[in-house]
Amino acid sequence: MNFLAVKVAVFGLALSTFYPLTKRFFAIPQLFLGLAFSWGILMVSAAELNEINGSSLFLFASCFFWILAYDTAYAMSDKEDDVKVGLHSSAITFGKKVVYFFILFHLISLSIWSWLGYELNLHPLFYLSSVSWLALIFYQYLLIRNYDRDNCLLAFKNNNWVGFSLLVGSMLGTSL
């Protein structure tokens, strides 16, 4: 690995190590989870290009906001338990506005994702991932809007389909 990739990897290791502790003292630990889980994008950019370019930063941002969204749904399903044991989460911090932030994070991520596809001049079939993601956001909203613990967990798990949609969209957008 080049020196930049090593530096980025060391910082990523620190983030990954630090994240579990943030639930104890940071109001929105999902911010650290988003950084830690998205960090691989920056590591690949550093390793392959020996730089972190704009496209990598935008992809990182899209991934970061997606993680904020889906882990907020998970936090909603865990809210009662987190309150009992004194842990922090976005669901607790955002209170009655948590659904608004959930949707906002998803839409920011989707917007960045779609814009990046446009900037990279990807094949129009790439946008099938954006359309399916939007439909999945609406479905997840229907699941979490009443704060039902089981439905919030279903919304969290539904993000597997978002990821699958992004994979298919990426493959179609870059190989055609």
Summary of the structure (lengths in Angstrom):
residues: 176
radius of gyration: 16.9
end to end distance: 31.1
largest distance: 51.7
contacts: 571
relative contact order: 0.12
helix: 86%
strand: 0%
